[in-house]
Amino acid sequence: MGTRRLLLGLPLAIGAVLLQSVLWVPTYEEQARGNPARLEEFIQASIGDAAVLNPILSTDSASAEIEQLVFEGLLDRDERLALRGRLAESWTVREEAYFHVAAEPGEAGAQAERIAALLHGLRARPAGLSPPVRAALENIRGIEIEPARDETRTIADSSGREVRLRIAAPPRIRLLLERVDPDLFAHLETLLGEGVFLRFRPEAHLETDPPLAPEEKARLARAALPPVEHNPVIEFRLRPGLTFHDGRPVTAEDVRFTWQAVVDPRNLSPRASDFEPVKEVRVPDPLTAVVVYKRLHAPALASWTLGLLPRHRLDAEALRREALAAGKDPASFGIRQSRFNREPVGCGPFVFREWKSDRFIRLERFENYFEGPPEYRRFSYRILPDLLTQEMEFYAGTIDAYAVQPHQVARLSRDPRFQHFSGTSFAYTYIGYNLRRPPFDDPRVRRALGLAVPVERIIEAVLYGQAERTSGPFPLQTPFYNRDVASLPYDPAAARRLLEEAGWRPGPDGVLEKGGRGLRFTLITNSGNDIRKSILTIVQDAWKRIGVAVQTDLVEWSVFIRERIHRLDFDAVVLGWSMGVEPDLHPIWHSSQTGPNQLNFVGYRHPEADALITRIREEYDPERQAALCRRLHARIAEDQPVTFLYAGKWTAVLDRRIVIRERDAHGDIRHRPIEPTPTGNYRFHFNRWVKLPARPVFAAP
């Protein structure tokens, strides 16, 4: 009888144990009791792995999240998005401006001296001048005459052929300005005569080998000897005593090397357009970097938030040694091939320790970080492609943060165990079209596809209302966004009319055809993102209703970025852009950025957009810059290179045990709750976050 009961009860007992092992997950308190070190580790979950841990090469959000902890820039932004010093303890901005004067042969020097003397006199006696002109003269702190010079250089003409230039540059006037003055030469024209700078003919001072047509020679001459030249200058003073994670000092040579690495065409850096305007970086001493720009460039300071690279790890000699050690050809071995991209060395708050692809990335705090080491000893980035798994592990406390989904927001916000934050993101989601491929080269087709997308349905059904419609490429919260440009309405009938106008007619199977080709293509996005997956389904069905046959595909994140986006191998894609504060859209929308590994992967080209993007970069007046941005917004919206869908609302949920730890002047510790900055950045003080054993109680404000 006992044996019989044992045989009957054993399966039930085993089943109960197995069921418990499935349903029971140790709570955070139980983990912390068994492993107190868990209190000292922050674990972030992600649906996808990083692609490359090098700030001059990466383009994806997963890589950026790790890089901002491992690397540090000269500057970053404070709670109110104002620039503040990081590796740079201070900086100044000034300008060196130049202009040539028109003169008869042999008279350029004397003419330059006469004009310099005139400007000196007007600065000393500005009576009768208009306030703007007087202010422009007061801004000049020095007037010099640069002597004539002879120079030879080789460049490519418009056909790509090498041309040797022999330049006999006449003397020119150099103005040293206290601050950048974009209107300087307009003001000087009122003093020296209208059109004075246009009378200088640079082609008269240049010979070419081989000889060129007059138009081509004039073009090259203007580039080699511009009549006027703005050279903004930023002088950074680095903090003394900074070191990289390997103990080597951070110096101004690393600043110069980072710029050189970004603009080196062999590295194919997507950040190249941010630093191409830099003319040179001078290093007068180990703690001073003087950055000289070729022309006006309003986003100049913001570009130096890029993480600094260690020169000693990646310069030509270091790469040569690495190539030889790996048995590879040093001639073809560059930064993109270096193991540095998987074993980075920076000078940020955390030190890289380990990366297991598609599993985790582990960091440890940097004890010598210039602001003091972070409170957390370790940071782990776990790859959990399944969102349900992320949610279960968050509840159990085995992860501390994950991408909370819109349908979870209401439930989690009411749970007393958690603190939550939300706001409209500086980002937008869109459907991008590969404009290099038909039928997307026809703007009528792109607009028709946009008219057929039920965006409001997506916002309500997929995002649970946690988003706002958007019609262009700037963040909704900024003055650059053009609110006079309406989002495309949902109008399938209008979409069908546009397609008919473009020559598409229904085929035997109901799919639209033109020239014997059906309107068929593939819409892709990254796997692990349930929202984008749902968008694929809704859009596929919506387009089917207007006669468009669409296949959909989900691709693992790192493969998606590396093989499809970087290589421009897609028809249409659902993606999002996370935007910064600066309105510089050159990397994403300028026609020069449409190649492999660049950010304008949809291939958008328009001369008016290019001109506006360039003017925005050169405009220092905030109001004029905002007006130009709104014109660019309207231009891009008219062309519809992408279908702008929505700006999502971000939500973050954390355990209430996570607080900010502060120390007063006496070293006494106090804790305060985490609060987002006025701009919505709840992780601004992450280096001071700490997880307590028990939930704290804070006094009501």
Buried (B, 14 or more C-beta within 10 A) or exposed (E): EEEEEEEEEEEEEEEEEEEEEEEEBBEBEEBBEEEEEBBEBBBBBBBBBBBBBBBBBBBBBBBBBBBBBBBBBBBBBEBEBEBEBBBBBEBEBBBBBBBBBBBEEEEBBEBBBEBBEEBEEBBEEBEEBEEEBBBBBEBBEEBBBBEBEEEEEEEEBEEEEEBEBEBEBBBBBBBBBBEBBBEBBEBBBEBBEEEBBEEBBBBEBBBBEEEBEEEBBBBBBBEBBBBBBBBBBBBBBBBEEBBBBEEBBBBBBBBBBBBBBBBBEEBBBBBBBBBBBBBEBEBEEBBBBBBBBBBBBBBBBBBBBBBBBBBBBBBEEBBEEBBEEEEEEBEEBBBBBBEBBBEBBBBBBBBBEEBEEEEBBBBBBBEBBBEBBBBBBBBBBBBBBEBEEBBBBBBBBBBBBBBBBBEBBEEBBEEEEBBBBBBBBBBBBBBBBBBEBBBBEBBBBBBBBBBBBBBBEBBEEBBBEBBBBBBBBBBBBBBBBBEEBEBBEBBBEBBBBBBBEBBBEBBEEEBBBBEEEBBBBEBBBBBBBBBBBBBBEBBBEBBBEBBBBBEBBBBBBBBBBBEBBBEBEBBBBBBBBEBBBBBBBBBBBBBBBBEEBBBBBBBBBBEEBBEBBBBBBBBBEEEEBBBBBBBBBBBBBEBBBBBBBBBBBBBBBBBBBBBBBEEEEEEEEEEEEBEBBEBBBBBBBBBBBBBBEEEEEEEEE
